[in-house]
């Protein structure tokens, strides 16, 4: 069948839900979406004063542009995306759960385009300014084609931080 969650259109959805004694487990969750696949496990333990949520998920080979457009209305990024997330939190409502979110989210986008900035042209303009020792203005707009955009966002108490970002394109590499 088909299922739509927050704008993401999924097909061939498979899930198994077990609920007993204040524990809810959705294991496994699997779906085909945007020419790729989703697999995940979601656990909610409501046996304690503060319910605990565990969320392990994996997206593989997903076309990122239509997914982003359907969920956010944005078309600034395209490519083939892979993502894994192993996140945990506790709380009685979604706001508290978001503020307590902890764990890693790893992403890899391959053969992509970022629209809104031409990184290669910007780096060339900066190089000319440095060599000529004259300030100039950077042209805005354009697009950046890249082979790899990858990194890990480590969440701690709802705040995500990244220290391994890689943008690897033709003629440039940004870390």
N, C-alpha and C positions, 0 to 999 in steps of 0.2 A: 504494500500500500504506500500511500504518500502521507507525509507529515510536514507541517510547517511550524518551526520554532523560531521566533524572533526574526522572521524574514528569510531564514535559511530553508530552502526547499530540499527535503530529503526523500529518497525513494528506497524501497526495499528495506524498510525499517524493521529491525528485530530487537526485542527487548524482553527481559524476564524480570518481573518485580516480585520480591519476597518481602513480606511485612509481618513481623511477630514480635511481641513484647517490647514495643518502642523502638525497634530497629527496622529500618527500611533499606533494602538493597536492590538497586537496579543493576543487574549483572547477568549477562552482558547487555550493552546497548551497541547496536551496529546499524549502519546505514550507508547507502551510496548517496553522494551528493557532489555536485559540480565536478563531475568526471573523476572523482576520487572516492575515498572512503572515510568513515568515522567509526571508531571503536572506543568504548569507554566503560567505566565502572563508577557508579555513584553510590555512596553509603551515607545514611543519616542515622546516627545513634541518638535517640531522644530519651534515653533511660536516665540521664543525669540532669542536673539543674540547667546546665548550658548544653544544648544539643550540639553534637560534633558532626561536621560534614567532611567527607573525603571524596575527592573528585580526581579520577585518573582518566585521562582522555588522550586520544591520538587521532590526528587528521593526516591522511596520506594521499599525495598526488591530487590535491584539490586546486581547481582553478580559482585563484584568489580574487580576481577582479569582479566576477559576477557575485561571489559570496559577499564581498565588501559592499557592493552596490545594493544588494538586496537587504543587508542588515544595517547599513549606515547611509546609503545614498551617495557614496564616494567612489569614484573611478580612478583615483590617483595612483593605484598600484595594481600591477598585473604580474602574472607568473604562476608557476606551479608551487604550491605550498605544502609543507610538512610541518606538523606541530605536535609536540607532546607536552602535557601538563600533568603534574602530580601535586595537587593543591589540597590544603586542609584549612579548616577554620572552625570556630565555635560561635554560637550566638543564637538569640531567640528571634531575630528578624534579619532581613537581607542587608540592611545598613550595617549592623554589627558584624555580620558574617563577612562583608566586604572589607571592613576595617581590620579584621583579624586574619585575613588571607595570608597563608604562608606556604612556600614551596616554589619549585622551579617551573618555568614555562620555556621550553626550547622551541625555536622556530628556524625554518630554512625556506627561503623562497628562491627558486632557480629560474633562469632564463626569463628575467622580468624587466619591467619598465616602471620607473617612478616618474609621474607627470607633475610638473610644476617647477622643476629645477634641472638644469643640465650641469651635472657635477664636473664632467670632463672639460667643458668650456669654461666653467668657473675657475677650475684649477689652472688652466692655461692663462686666463686673464690675470690671476694672482701672480703667476710666474713672470709674466711680462712686467707687472708693476714692481716686483721685487728686483728684477734685473735692471729696469730703467730707473729705479729709485724714485718713481713718480706715482703718487696715488691716483687712482682712477675709480670709476664706478663699475660695479659688477652687473652685467646684464641679467635680468630676471626672466623666469619662464623656461620653456623648453622641456626636455625630458631626458632622463638618464636610463640608458639600457645597461643591464648588469647580468653577470652570470650567477652571482651568489649574493644574497642578503641573509645573514645568519646571526644568531645570538641567543643568549639566555637571559630571561628576565627572572630574577630571584625576588620573590615576594616575601616580605617580613612585616607582619602587622599591617597588612593592606597596602604597603608601599612597595612598588617594583623598582629594582635597580639593575642596570646592565653594565658589565665590565668586559664583554667579549664580542662587541658588535663588529661585524665584518661586512663591508660593501665592496665587492670585487667586480670591476667592470673592465671593459676594453681600454687599456692604457692607464688605469688607476686602481688603487686599492686603499680603502679607508678603514681604519680600525678605531 
